[in-house]
Amino acid sequence: VEAAPEDSEIVVIDNASTDESVAFLEEWYPDIKIVNLFRNYGFAGGYNKGMLDVDSEYTLILNSDVQMTSGSIEPLLSAINQEGVAAVQPCILSLENKEMYEYAGAAGGWMDFLGYPFCRGRIFTELERRNEKYVSEEIFWASGAAMLVRTQLFKDLGGFDAEYFAHQEEIDLCWRMDKAGYKIRYVDESTVYHLGGGTLSYDNPRKTYLNFKNNLSTLIKNESVGKLLWLLPLRWILDLMAGVLFLSKGMPRNMWSVVKAHGAILISLRRLITKRTLYNKLIKKCSIGPPSKAGILNKSIVFQYYIKGKKRFVDIEI
């Protein structure tokens, strides 16, 4: 509330919460608009429904476990006002250790050529201390924990894919923005603190399932058909290896989550192809130019991390 500019409207989307949070807001913050959803639509579906009546030029999508800092919104507004910029994210640090980047976004999202997402400041589960080398620049995806978007473009591109429920829906959306010729930027002059793991802990089997399933869904909807012909079989092998790694760590339920994720993709393949066609039509309508393809690593982050032992973004040869 304190960080919000004077002319802004604060909207809280309540995803059928069972605590007293809505009553608290109504009593202590009566000026805040509350959108009451009567069942839990997840992160993705909840935002889609909550933003139906939002008509502002920009919308700051913000998790409930994110702490804003004074003056953190103005640099984001300045960045998104640049020509062709569709979404921006701040520097996301850990609320529990404010010298460390936080898992969900860190200093901006990247993706390797095999479709595995990672961040500057966080590769897989390896977190770094805040690094002055991670300056404001164009990235591939902005974190859904704290991202400022062009409201109408968000809607015109179909918003988040509600079937994701949670995890990686922002990557899917940002890829559509990129394909439409828009830019995604990281803004180092803005800092927020994220508690993280509030929805699901980082080693939760449900989270593993959603991450693997949603990542594959994103690839099928956005990657070229020619590349998918060899990428999907390879990903089946690599993800199976990830499942074996989970098993070696004594996490059999997480291994089973990987298997279930691939099964779910096979079952929903026809629906994903239909969505791909629909989204491509929306992208064509919104297009302002060719994709920038910033934030793409033309190497395997898996090979860099596990074989070459490069655990920090600055150690990777871009």
C-alpha positions in Angstrom: 0.0 0.0 0.0 2.8 2.4 1.0 4.7 1.7 -2.3 1.7 2.4 -4.6 1.6 5.7 -6.5 -1.1 8.0 -5.5 -3.2 7.6 -8.7 -3.1 3.8 -8.6 -5.8 1.3 -7.7 -5.1 -1.7 -5.6 -7.0 -4.9 -6.3 -6.8 -8.0 -4.2 -7.9 -11.2 -5.8 -9.1 -13.7 -3.2 -8.9 -17.3 -4.5 -11.5 -18.7 -2.1 -9.3 -18.2 1.0 -10.4 -19.8 4.2 -8.6 -17.5 6.7 -9.7 -14.1 7.9 -7.6 -12.1 5.3 -10.6 -10.7 3.4 -12.3 -9.5 6.7 -8.9 -7.9 7.7 -8.7 -6.0 4.5 -12.3 -4.8 4.6 -11.8 -3.5 8.2 -8.4 -1.9 7.9 -8.1 -1.1 4.2 -11.6 -0.3 3.0 -10.3 1.5 -0.1 -8.8 -1.6 -1.6 -11.0 -3.4 -4.2 -11.5 -7.1 -3.5 -12.4 -9.6 -6.2 -13.9 -12.6 -4.4 -13.6 -15.9 -6.3 -15.7 -18.6 -4.9 -13.2 -21.4 -5.7 -9.5 -21.7 -6.0 -8.6 -21.1 -9.7 -4.9 -21.2 -9.0 -2.4 -18.5 -9.7 -3.1 -18.5 -13.5 -6.8 -18.7 -13.6 -7.2 -16.4 -10.6 -5.4 -13.6 -12.2 -7.3 -14.0 -15.5 -10.6 -13.7 -13.7 -9.4 -10.9 -11.4 -8.2 -8.8 -14.3 -11.4 -9.0 -16.3 -12.6 -5.6 -15.1 -9.2 -4.0 -14.7 -8.8 -1.3 -17.4 -5.6 0.5 -16.3 -2.8 0.9 -18.9 -0.5 -1.2 -16.7 -1.1 -3.9 -14.1 1.4 -4.9 -11.5 1.0 -8.7 -10.9 2.2 -9.3 -7.3 2.2 -12.4 -5.1 0.8 -12.1 -1.7 4.1 -13.0 -0.1 6.1 -10.2 -1.8 7.2 -7.2 0.2 7.6 -4.0 -1.9 10.1 -1.3 -1.1 9.7 2.4 -1.2 10.1 3.7 -4.8 10.1 0.3 -6.3 7.2 0.9 -8.7 8.4 4.1 -10.4 11.5 2.4 -12.1 9.2 -0.3 -13.5 6.8 2.2 -14.9 9.7 4.1 -16.5 11.0 0.8 -18.1 7.7 -0.4 -19.5 7.1 3.0 -21.0 9.9 2.3 -23.5 8.8 1.5 -27.0 7.9 -2.2 -27.5 8.3 -3.3 -23.9 5.5 -5.6 -22.8 6.5 -6.7 -19.3 9.2 -5.9 -16.7 10.3 -7.4 -13.4 12.3 -6.0 -10.5 15.2 -7.5 -8.7 13.7 -10.2 -6.5 15.6 -11.0 -3.3 14.8 -13.4 -0.5 12.7 -12.0 2.3 14.5 -14.4 4.7 18.0 -13.5 3.6 18.0 -10.1 1.9 21.5 -10.5 0.4 20.4 -13.5 -1.7 18.4 -13.7 -4.8 15.1 -15.5 -4.5 14.2 -18.6 -6.5 11.2 -17.2 -8.3 12.8 -14.7 -10.8 16.0 -13.5 -9.2 17.6 -11.1 -11.7 15.5 -12.0 -14.7 14.5 -15.2 -16.5 16.4 -17.0 -19.3 15.8 -20.3 -21.1 18.3 -22.7 -22.6 17.9 -24.2 -26.1 16.3 -27.3 -24.7 13.6 -25.4 -23.0 14.8 -25.4 -19.4 14.2 -22.1 -17.6 16.7 -20.6 -15.2 17.5 -17.1 -13.9 20.4 -14.7 -13.6 21.2 -15.3 -9.9 19.5 -18.7 -9.7 20.3 -21.9 -11.7 18.1 -24.8 -10.7 18.2 -24.6 -6.8 21.6 -22.8 -6.6 21.0 -19.2 -5.3 23.5 -16.4 -5.6 24.2 -13.3 -3.6 23.0 -10.1 -5.3 25.5 -9.3 -8.1 26.1 -5.8 -9.5 26.9 -7.4 -12.9 23.3 -8.3 -13.4 22.3 -4.9 -14.7 19.0 -3.8 -16.2 18.6 -5.4 -19.6 16.3 -7.4 -21.9 15.4 -11.0 -20.6 13.3 -13.9 -21.9 10.8 -14.1 -19.1 9.7 -12.0 -16.2 8.7 -13.6 -12.9 5.0 -13.9 -12.1 5.8 -13.2 -8.4 6.3 -9.5 -9.4 5.8 -8.4 -13.0 4.4 -5.2 -14.5 2.5 -5.8 -17.7 0.6 -3.9 -20.4 -3.0 -4.7 -19.3 -4.6 -4.8 -22.7 -1.8 -6.8 -24.3 -2.1 -9.3 -21.4 -5.7 -9.8 -22.3 -5.2 -9.7 -26.1 -2.7 -12.5 -25.9 -5.0 -14.7 -23.9 -3.6 -14.0 -20.4 -2.2 -16.9 -18.5 -3.0 -20.4 -19.5 -5.5 -21.3 -16.7 -4.8 -25.0 -17.1 -1.3 -24.4 -15.6 -2.9 -23.7 -12.2 0.5 -22.4 -11.0 4.2 -22.4 -12.1 5.7 -21.3 -15.4 2.5 -19.6 -16.7 4.5 -16.4 -16.9 7.1 -18.0 -19.1 4.4 -19.2 -21.5 2.9 -15.6 -21.6 6.3 -13.9 -22.1 7.1 -16.3 -24.9 3.9 -15.2 -26.7 4.9 -11.6 -26.1 8.3 -12.2 -27.6 6.8 -14.0 -30.6 4.7 -10.9 -31.1 7.8 -8.7 -31.3 7.6 -7.3 -27.8 10.4 -7.0 -25.2 10.7 -8.2 -21.6 13.0 -6.3 -19.3 14.7 -6.7 -15.9 14.9 -3.5 -13.9 17.7 -3.6 -11.4 16.8 -0.1 -10.0 13.7 -1.7 -8.5 13.9 -4.2 -5.6 11.3 -6.4 -3.9 11.6 -9.2 -1.3 9.8 -12.6 -1.8 9.2 -15.1 0.9 8.8 -18.0 -1.6 7.4 -21.4 -1.3 4.1 -20.1 0.1 1.9 -22.0 -2.3 4.0 -25.2 -2.4 7.4 -25.9 -0.9 10.2 -26.2 -3.4 10.6 -30.0 -3.0 6.8 -30.7 -3.0 5.9 -33.5 -5.5 2.9 -31.5 -6.6 5.2 -28.6 -7.5 7.5 -31.0 -9.4 4.6 -32.3 -11.4 3.4 -28.8 -12.3 6.8 -27.6 -13.3 7.6 -30.5 -15.6 4.1 -30.6 -17.1 3.8 -26.9 -17.6 7.3 -26.6 -19.1 6.5 -29.3 -21.7 3.1 -27.6 -22.4 5.0 -24.3 -23.0 7.3 -25.9 -25.4 4.6 -27.6 -27.4 2.6 -24.4 -27.7 5.5 -22.1 -28.6 8.5 -23.9 -30.1 8.8 -24.5 -33.9 7.4 -27.9 -35.2 10.7 -28.8 -36.7 12.6 -28.4 -33.4 9.9 -30.2 -31.5 10.4 -33.4 -33.6 13.8 -34.0 -32.0 13.4 -31.9 -28.8 10.4 -33.8 -27.3 12.1 -37.3 -27.5 15.3 -35.8 -26.0 13.4 -34.1 -23.2 11.7 -37.4 -22.4 15.2 -38.9 -21.9 16.5 -35.9 -19.9 13.4 -35.7 -17.7 13.7 -39.4 -17.0 17.2 -38.8 -15.8 15.9 -36.1 -13.6 13.4 -38.6 -12.2 16.3 -41.0 -11.4 18.1 -38.1 -9.7 15.1 -37.6 -7.5 15.0 -41.3 -6.6 18.8 -41.2 -5.7 18.0 -38.4 -3.3 15.3 -40.5 -1.6 12.4 -38.6 -3.2 10.4 -41.3 -5.0 7.2 -39.3 -5.1 9.0 -36.5 -7.0 10.2 -39.1 -9.5 6.7 -40.3 -9.9 5.6 -36.7 -10.5 7.9 -36.5 -13.5 6.4 -39.7 -15.0 2.9 -38.4 -14.4 3.7 -35.1 -16.0 4.8 -36.8 -19.2 1.6 -38.9 -19.1 -0.5 -35.9 -18.7 1.1 -34.3 -21.7 0.4 -37.3 -23.9 -3.3 -37.3 -22.8 -3.7 -33.6 -23.5 -1.6 -33.4 -26.7 -4.6 -32.7 -29.0 -5.8 -29.9 -26.7 -2.4 -28.4 -26.6 -2.2 -28.4 -30.4 -5.6 -26.6 -30.5 -4.3 -24.0 -28.1 -1.1 -23.6 -30.1 -3.3 -22.7 -33.1 -5.4 -20.3 -31.1 -2.5 -18.5 -29.5 -0.7 -18.2 -32.8 -3.7 -16.3 -34.1 -3.7 -14.0 -31.1 0.1 -13.4 -31.6 -0.4 -12.5 -35.2 -3.1 -10.0 -34.3 -0.8 -8.4 -31.7 2.4 -8.6 -33.7 4.6 -5.4 -33.9 7.7 -7.1 -35.4 9.9 -10.2 -35.2 10.9 -12.0 -32.0 13.9 -10.5 -30.2 14.9 -13.9 -28.7 16.8 -12.1 -25.9 17.6 -14.3 -22.9 18.1 -17.5 -24.8 21.1 -19.6 -24.0 22.3 -21.6 -27.1 23.7 -24.3 -24.8 22.4 -26.8 -22.4 22.1 -25.4 -18.9 21.9 -29.0 -17.6 25.3 -29.8 -19.2 26.7 -26.5 -17.8 25.5 -27.1 -14.3 25.9 -30.9 -13.8 28.9 -31.7 -16.1 30.9 -28.5 -16.2 30.0 -27.6 -12.6 29.0 -24.0 -13.5 26.6 -23.1 -10.7 26.5 -19.3 -11.2 25.2 -17.4 -14.2 28.3 -15.3 -14.4 30.4 -18.4 -14.9 28.5 -19.5 -18.1 29.9 -18.5 -21.4 27.0 -16.8 -23.1 
